[in-house]
Amino acid sequence: MNESDGFSPEFVEGLRVLVSVAQLIVAAIVGFAAIQFYRWQRATKDKESFVNSVTRYHAINQLVIENPDIQDIERKGHFVSSDLSREEIVKMFYYFENLNGMGSVLKLKDGKLVVPESDKGTYHVSVVRNIGRSLYHDREFIRTHCLLRGYTKNFITFLDELWEDIGKEFEQRSDVHR
């Protein structure tokens, strides 16, 4: 025992080891918290960027839909055909609004776009299916004039599979009514 403080050298050494272990634990917790904060902050920025992008595209789509002069510029610069009418240009940008709305709901999982698991059977599923149904009958126009303007292969595959399901749904309904 140390006469001045009343603790044995073994006890003091044990406290030093305990303090060192506690410092390591605190450092690990702080490091973990910093990493989690960074991930949260990055996810927030990604979401903000996505929301801003959707907002900008919405504004552009609305501008084209509402302005005949811009429709003429789009007609002349359309990469597939400059023979589109103003009505077809408006229709194309209306479809962009719908496609972007659908895309904003979907998530990438295992290389495929899906409706997020937490939303199965909820509002998002019905939004995606209803948009898919509203686009179904004009899908060839959409494939030719809309999807080639920057939609990902994953999105196009998702949409084709959705349209295939909707086609089967329409066939079943027509069979029931015969």
Backbone bond lengths (Angstrom), bond angles and torsions (degrees), N, CA, C in turn:
res aa  C-N    CA-C-N  psi(-1)  N-CA   C-N-CA  omega(-1)  CA-C   N-CA-C  phi
1 M - - - 1.448 - - 1.520 110.19 -
2 N 1.294 114.83 142.81 1.465 120.99 175.41 1.511 107.42 -83.71
3 E 1.321 116.14 124.30 1.462 120.19 -174.37 1.515 112.66 -68.31
4 S 1.337 117.85 -30.47 1.469 119.58 -174.25 1.531 112.92 -75.25
5 D 1.334 119.33 -33.98 1.470 118.97 -178.44 1.521 113.44 -117.56
6 G 1.264 118.30 -9.61 1.445 121.72 174.67 1.517 114.47 84.42
7 F 1.360 120.24 6.07 1.458 122.20 179.86 1.520 110.01 -109.64
8 S 1.311 116.14 143.55 1.466 120.78 178.81 1.526 109.21 -73.64
9 P 1.331 119.81 154.31 1.468 122.37 178.13 1.536 111.83 -60.07
10 E 1.335 118.02 -33.60 1.466 120.64 178.49 1.534 111.15 -65.69
11 F 1.325 115.75 -40.05 1.463 120.66 178.90 1.523 110.03 -65.21
12 V 1.325 117.55 -44.51 1.469 121.79 179.70 1.530 109.78 -62.54
13 E 1.334 116.99 -42.86 1.467 120.53 178.90 1.534 110.35 -64.44
14 G 1.311 117.26 -39.95 1.466 121.62 176.60 1.519 111.61 -61.18
15 L 1.340 117.07 -41.05 1.470 121.00 176.96 1.521 111.20 -63.41
16 R 1.344 116.21 -40.78 1.472 119.77 178.68 1.531 110.51 -61.28
17 V 1.325 116.09 -43.85 1.471 120.17 178.25 1.527 110.09 -63.05
18 L 1.322 117.01 -44.32 1.457 121.89 179.14 1.520 111.41 -60.97
19 V 1.329 117.94 -43.15 1.462 122.38 178.29 1.530 109.92 -63.87
20 S 1.331 117.03 -41.27 1.473 120.66 178.58 1.526 110.81 -62.79
21 V 1.323 117.26 -43.63 1.467 121.31 178.09 1.531 109.99 -63.54
22 A 1.322 117.07 -43.23 1.464 121.21 178.67 1.529 110.52 -61.61
23 Q 1.325 117.48 -40.37 1.462 120.69 178.09 1.523 110.77 -63.60
24 L 1.330 117.87 -40.54 1.467 121.27 176.91 1.525 111.37 -63.06
25 I 1.320 116.07 -42.38 1.472 120.25 179.59 1.523 110.17 -63.72
26 V 1.327 116.86 -45.59 1.469 120.59 179.17 1.528 110.18 -62.39
27 A 1.342 117.61 -42.56 1.471 121.01 178.99 1.528 110.55 -62.11
28 A 1.327 116.90 -40.62 1.464 120.89 178.75 1.526 110.65 -65.00
29 I 1.320 117.59 -42.54 1.473 121.24 178.91 1.526 110.39 -64.07
30 V 1.329 116.88 -44.39 1.469 120.44 179.15 1.529 109.82 -63.49
31 G 1.328 117.21 -42.79 1.469 120.92 177.83 1.513 111.90 -61.46
32 F 1.330 116.27 -44.76 1.463 121.05 178.15 1.529 110.81 -61.24
33 A 1.329 116.24 -44.78 1.465 120.71 179.24 1.530 110.75 -62.52
34 A 1.327 117.27 -40.07 1.464 120.64 179.39 1.527 110.82 -63.99
35 I 1.333 116.31 -42.92 1.464 120.07 178.39 1.523 110.67 -63.18
36 Q 1.332 117.67 -43.76 1.465 121.16 179.07 1.529 111.40 -63.62
37 F 1.316 116.81 -40.22 1.459 120.73 178.03 1.524 110.22 -63.39
38 Y 1.328 116.93 -43.14 1.462 121.31 178.34 1.525 110.41 -60.23
39 R 1.326 117.23 -46.34 1.472 120.97 179.26 1.519 111.19 -61.59
40 W 1.319 116.39 -43.47 1.468 120.51 179.47 1.521 109.77 -62.79
41 Q 1.333 115.82 -44.72 1.463 120.12 -178.63 1.532 110.53 -63.79
42 R 1.327 117.74 -42.25 1.459 121.65 178.90 1.525 110.73 -64.64
43 A 1.326 116.99 -42.64 1.467 120.59 178.60 1.524 110.22 -63.35
44 T 1.319 116.85 -39.04 1.462 120.91 178.71 1.525 110.37 -64.14
45 K 1.326 116.58 -42.97 1.462 120.13 178.63 1.522 110.82 -65.18
46 D 1.342 117.25 -41.05 1.458 120.59 177.87 1.524 110.59 -61.49
47 K 1.327 116.58 -43.51 1.459 120.32 179.47 1.523 110.57 -65.61
48 E 1.328 116.95 -42.37 1.461 121.17 177.00 1.517 111.04 -59.54
49 S 1.319 116.31 -44.88 1.456 121.53 179.72 1.527 110.29 -62.16
50 F 1.334 116.10 -42.60 1.461 120.78 178.85 1.523 110.54 -62.74
51 V 1.328 116.96 -46.78 1.465 121.21 -179.95 1.524 110.38 -61.41
52 N 1.330 116.93 -42.98 1.465 120.25 178.39 1.521 111.40 -63.08
53 S 1.321 116.43 -39.80 1.458 120.87 178.74 1.531 110.69 -63.79
54 V 1.323 116.71 -46.68 1.472 120.59 178.49 1.525 110.24 -60.38
55 T 1.313 117.00 -41.14 1.466 121.48 179.49 1.530 111.10 -63.23
56 R 1.337 116.24 -43.64 1.470 119.92 179.06 1.527 110.93 -63.39
57 Y 1.342 116.83 -45.39 1.461 119.44 179.37 1.524 111.25 -63.96
58 H 1.315 117.19 -37.26 1.465 120.33 176.50 1.530 110.06 -60.22
59 A 1.331 116.73 -44.65 1.464 120.54 179.95 1.529 111.11 -62.98
60 I 1.334 116.54 -41.48 1.473 120.09 178.59 1.519 110.23 -65.16
61 N 1.319 116.97 -45.77 1.462 120.77 179.34 1.521 110.81 -58.73
62 Q 1.321 116.76 -45.54 1.467 120.92 179.51 1.528 111.16 -62.78
63 L 1.327 116.19 -39.69 1.463 120.26 179.28 1.524 109.95 -60.64
64 V 1.318 117.47 -45.92 1.464 120.82 179.83 1.526 110.52 -66.56
65 I 1.319 117.17 -43.59 1.467 120.56 -178.60 1.525 111.19 -60.46
66 E 1.320 117.55 -36.64 1.470 121.78 -172.71 1.523 114.97 -95.72
67 N 1.344 119.25 -10.77 1.449 120.08 -171.51 1.531 111.39 -122.28
68 P 1.349 117.69 109.21 1.469 120.91 -178.79 1.532 113.48 -59.84
69 D 1.337 117.89 -33.03 1.468 119.43 178.64 1.528 110.80 -65.13
70 I 1.306 116.68 -40.93 1.472 120.94 177.99 1.532 109.55 -68.97
71 Q 1.320 116.87 -35.36 1.465 120.09 176.38 1.530 110.08 -60.34
72 D 1.343 116.64 -41.30 1.468 119.83 178.12 1.531 111.49 -64.14
73 I 1.323 117.13 -40.22 1.465 120.27 177.02 1.525 109.59 -61.56
74 E 1.310 116.50 -43.62 1.466 121.01 179.64 1.527 110.64 -64.50
75 R 1.330 117.37 -41.31 1.471 120.47 179.30 1.517 110.75 -59.00
76 K 1.328 116.54 -45.78 1.466 120.61 -177.61 1.521 111.91 -69.02
77 G 1.324 117.00 -29.62 1.450 120.46 -176.37 1.519 114.61 -100.51
78 H 1.332 117.52 3.87 1.465 119.95 -177.09 1.522 109.33 -65.85
79 F 1.304 116.48 131.54 1.460 121.64 -171.47 1.525 114.17 -73.70
80 V 1.326 118.26 -18.64 1.464 120.36 -178.20 1.524 110.40 -94.04
81 S 1.324 116.04 -47.54 1.458 119.71 -175.25 1.519 109.74 -158.38
82 S 1.319 115.95 135.51 1.464 118.69 175.70 1.523 110.10 -91.87
83 D 1.336 116.92 8.11 1.465 121.39 -179.88 1.524 113.39 -90.55
84 L 1.319 117.61 7.14 1.458 119.44 179.62 1.528 109.79 -69.58
85 S 1.308 114.51 142.73 1.470 119.57 176.13 1.528 109.42 -80.39
86 R 1.307 115.50 167.77 1.475 118.84 174.94 1.526 110.36 -59.75
87 E 1.327 116.13 -39.28 1.466 119.78 179.57 1.532 110.77 -61.24
88 E 1.330 116.71 -39.55 1.460 120.01 179.18 1.532 111.36 -69.72
89 I 1.331 116.67 -34.51 1.469 120.18 176.15 1.529 109.38 -64.61
90 V 1.319 117.14 -45.46 1.469 121.12 178.21 1.519 109.59 -61.00
91 K 1.334 116.69 -44.64 1.461 121.22 179.25 1.531 110.06 -60.38
92 M 1.317 117.42 -43.50 1.454 121.62 -179.26 1.530 110.60 -60.69
93 F 1.325 118.19 -44.22 1.461 120.34 -178.80 1.527 111.77 -75.08
94 Y 1.318 116.85 -27.37 1.467 119.98 171.06 1.536 109.06 -63.96
95 Y 1.328 116.55 -42.03 1.463 120.18 177.38 1.520 111.22 -64.81
96 F 1.340 117.38 -38.29 1.465 119.33 175.62 1.528 110.40 -56.72
97 E 1.316 116.76 -42.42 1.468 120.31 178.42 1.524 110.64 -58.14
98 N 1.327 115.97 -44.96 1.464 120.31 179.95 1.525 111.78 -67.52
99 L 1.314 117.20 -45.07 1.467 121.00 -179.91 1.520 110.98 -62.42
100 N 1.322 116.92 -42.44 1.464 120.12 179.13 1.524 111.15 -66.58
101 G 1.331 116.56 -37.00 1.466 120.01 175.67 1.512 111.50 -62.54
102 M 1.318 115.92 -42.25 1.460 120.33 177.74 1.524 109.85 -65.24
103 G 1.307 116.66 -45.71 1.458 121.18 -178.38 1.512 113.20 -61.56
104 S 1.324 116.50 -30.22 1.463 119.26 -178.19 1.526 112.20 -71.47
105 V 1.318 117.47 -16.28 1.463 121.94 179.52 1.533 111.49 -89.40
106 L 1.323 116.40 -29.95 1.465 121.30 -171.61 1.524 112.72 -77.96
107 K 1.321 115.51 155.16 1.458 123.42 177.37 1.523 108.74 -129.05
108 L 1.331 116.56 148.85 1.453 121.66 177.06 1.528 109.22 -86.49
109 K 1.340 115.99 126.03 1.466 120.34 178.98 1.525 107.64 -141.31
110 D 1.324 116.11 123.18 1.463 122.15 -179.97 1.534 111.75 52.93
111 G 1.325 116.18 39.97 1.454 120.91 176.68 1.514 115.02 78.79
112 K 1.331 117.58 5.60 1.462 121.42 179.36 1.516 109.49 -127.46
113 L 1.309 115.66 148.48 1.460 119.70 174.47 1.516 108.91 -82.85
114 V 1.312 115.83 134.91 1.460 121.79 -179.74 1.518 109.10 -142.07
115 V 1.311 115.90 160.84 1.454 120.62 168.24 1.522 104.95 -76.12
116 P 1.331 118.73 130.48 1.472 120.35 -175.70 1.523 112.52 -53.30
117 E 1.336 115.81 141.74 1.467 122.05 -177.96 1.526 112.69 -51.46
118 S 1.320 116.54 -41.10 1.461 119.31 -177.09 1.526 112.24 -65.37
119 D 1.333 115.88 -15.41 1.456 119.51 -176.82 1.527 113.24 -104.65
120 K 1.343 117.46 2.83 1.464 119.10 -179.76 1.530 109.73 -58.02
121 G 1.318 114.81 131.64 1.456 119.43 178.59 1.515 113.24 76.06
122 T 1.310 117.51 14.95 1.459 119.92 -177.84 1.517 110.55 -119.65
123 Y 1.297 113.62 -165.80 1.462 122.85 -177.39 1.527 112.82 -53.11
124 H 1.341 117.96 -44.35 1.465 120.45 -175.99 1.523 112.43 -63.02
125 V 1.307 117.23 -38.12 1.462 119.96 178.03 1.525 109.47 -62.14
126 S 1.317 117.36 -44.81 1.464 119.47 -179.15 1.523 111.08 -67.96
127 V 1.334 118.28 -34.83 1.466 120.49 176.87 1.526 109.63 -61.82
128 V 1.321 116.91 -50.41 1.463 121.28 -178.26 1.524 110.58 -61.13
129 R 1.316 117.20 -46.29 1.481 119.75 -179.00 1.527 111.20 -66.23
130 N 1.323 118.17 -40.50 1.459 120.00 179.89 1.523 112.06 -66.50
131 I 1.317 116.78 -39.65 1.465 119.03 175.78 1.525 109.02 -64.20
132 G 1.322 116.91 -44.27 1.463 120.52 177.64 1.515 112.19 -57.92
133 R 1.321 116.62 -42.34 1.478 120.71 177.98 1.525 111.21 -64.32
134 S 1.342 116.37 -41.78 1.474 119.07 -177.56 1.523 111.67 -67.50
135 L 1.326 117.52 -24.73 1.461 121.19 -179.66 1.532 112.85 -94.53
136 Y 1.306 116.65 -13.58 1.468 122.24 -170.21 1.532 113.45 -54.63
137 H 1.316 118.14 -49.31 1.461 120.96 -172.46 1.530 112.84 -71.18
138 D 1.319 117.65 -16.25 1.465 120.19 178.50 1.529 110.84 -115.78
139 R 1.332 116.21 28.86 1.463 120.76 -173.52 1.527 113.27 -64.68
140 E 1.328 118.83 -31.19 1.475 119.64 179.39 1.530 110.41 -67.85
141 F 1.322 117.23 -40.69 1.469 120.76 175.43 1.527 109.41 -61.60
142 I 1.312 116.38 -43.50 1.469 121.40 -179.30 1.529 110.34 -64.26
143 R 1.325 117.26 -43.32 1.477 120.10 178.04 1.533 110.44 -60.67
144 T 1.312 117.07 -42.13 1.461 121.42 -175.74 1.524 112.68 -75.29
145 H 1.319 117.48 -42.58 1.466 120.13 -169.17 1.526 115.13 -108.69
146 C 1.306 118.11 -15.46 1.473 119.11 -175.61 1.526 113.15 -113.69
147 L 1.312 116.53 -51.91 1.464 119.96 -169.22 1.526 113.92 -65.71
148 L 1.317 117.16 -25.14 1.464 120.35 -179.32 1.530 112.78 -80.77
149 R 1.318 117.05 4.62 1.462 120.35 -177.19 1.522 112.36 -98.89
150 G 1.307 116.80 32.76 1.454 119.46 172.17 1.511 115.62 116.14
151 Y 1.320 118.34 2.00 1.457 119.39 175.77 1.527 108.93 -74.68
152 T 1.314 115.92 141.65 1.463 120.01 -175.09 1.526 111.25 -73.24
153 K 1.315 114.15 160.22 1.471 119.71 176.73 1.528 109.90 -59.71
154 N 1.338 116.59 -38.68 1.472 120.20 178.18 1.521 110.92 -60.44
155 F 1.335 116.66 -42.03 1.463 120.06 -179.24 1.526 110.01 -66.63
156 I 1.334 116.85 -43.89 1.467 120.87 -179.12 1.528 109.87 -63.53
157 T 1.330 116.98 -42.02 1.473 120.57 177.26 1.524 110.42 -61.80
158 F 1.337 116.88 -45.33 1.461 120.58 178.00 1.530 110.17 -57.45
159 L 1.323 116.52 -47.02 1.461 121.13 -177.69 1.530 111.17 -64.48
160 D 1.328 116.91 -43.31 1.472 119.62 177.62 1.526 111.54 -60.51
161 E 1.332 116.55 -42.48 1.470 119.71 178.46 1.529 110.93 -66.05
162 L 1.317 116.69 -39.17 1.464 120.40 177.34 1.523 110.12 -63.21
163 W 1.326 117.11 -45.68 1.462 120.81 179.07 1.523 111.58 -63.85
164 E 1.318 117.03 -34.74 1.464 120.02 176.39 1.533 109.96 -63.35
165 D 1.331 116.77 -44.68 1.474 121.06 176.77 1.521 110.95 -61.69
166 I 1.317 116.63 -43.05 1.470 120.85 -179.46 1.527 110.00 -65.71
167 G 1.335 117.56 -38.89 1.468 121.05 176.45 1.515 111.19 -59.60
168 K 1.338 116.37 -43.27 1.473 120.45 177.42 1.528 110.57 -63.89
169 E 1.323 115.14 -39.16 1.471 120.13 178.46 1.533 110.42 -61.79
170 F 1.342 116.92 -44.27 1.469 121.16 178.75 1.530 110.99 -64.25
171 E 1.343 116.87 -40.13 1.465 120.63 177.96 1.522 110.99 -61.80
172 Q 1.326 116.58 -43.54 1.462 120.38 179.66 1.528 110.32 -63.29
173 R 1.307 117.07 -40.64 1.467 120.25 179.01 1.521 111.34 -65.05
174 S 1.340 116.31 -40.85 1.463 118.90 -179.68 1.525 110.83 -69.37
175 D 1.355 117.26 -32.60 1.459 120.56 175.89 1.517 111.57 -65.85
176 V 1.311 116.82 -36.16 1.474 122.05 -179.81 1.522 110.31 -67.96
177 H 1.343 116.18 -34.82 1.468 119.51 -176.24 1.518 113.47 -86.50
178 R 1.310 117.98 2.99 1.481 120.30 179.35 1.485 110.55 -88.78
